[in-house]
Amino acid sequence: MPMEDETRDFLVLIINTISKVLLWMMINVLVGIYFGLGFFEEKPDWKNWLYYFLFILSIFFLARHLKKKW
C-alpha cells in the first residue's frame, strides 16, 4: 500500500530538518572540540572570537532556514 503524498512530504521534511541540525552540530563539535577553538586558556584569542561569532551566525541562519521550510 503506497504512502500518501502529504504524509511522505511531511516525513521527508522531518528527516531533512533532523539531518541539517545534526550536520550543523557535528561541524561545530569538530571545530570547537577537535580543533580546540571552543576552549581558551586564560583569555580568548581572535580565533576563539571568530569561532563563537560564526557559531552564533550559523545557528541564526539555520533557524531562519528551518523556519522558512516549516
LINRATA-V509431 format. One record per backbone hydrogen bond with DSSP energy under -1.0 kcal/mol. CO is the residue of the C=O (numbers start at 1). NH is the residue of the N-H. Records with the same first field share a line. If there is no record, write none. Layout:
CO = NH ; NH
//
This chain:
4 = 8
5 = 9
6 = 10
7 = 11
8 = 12
9 = 13
10 = 14
11 = 15
12 = 16
13 = 17
14 = 18
15 = 19
16 = 20
17 = 21
18 = 22
19 = 23
20 = 24
21 = 25
22 = 26
23 = 27
24 = 28
25 = 29
26 = 30
27 = 31
28 = 32
29 = 33 ; 34
30 = 35
31 = 37
32 = 38
45 = 49
46 = 50
47 = 51
48 = 52
49 = 53
50 = 54
51 = 55
52 = 56
53 = 57
54 = 58
55 = 59
56 = 60
57 = 61
58 = 62
59 = 63
60 = 64
61 = 65
62 = 66
63 = 67
64 = 68
65 = 69
66 = 70
//
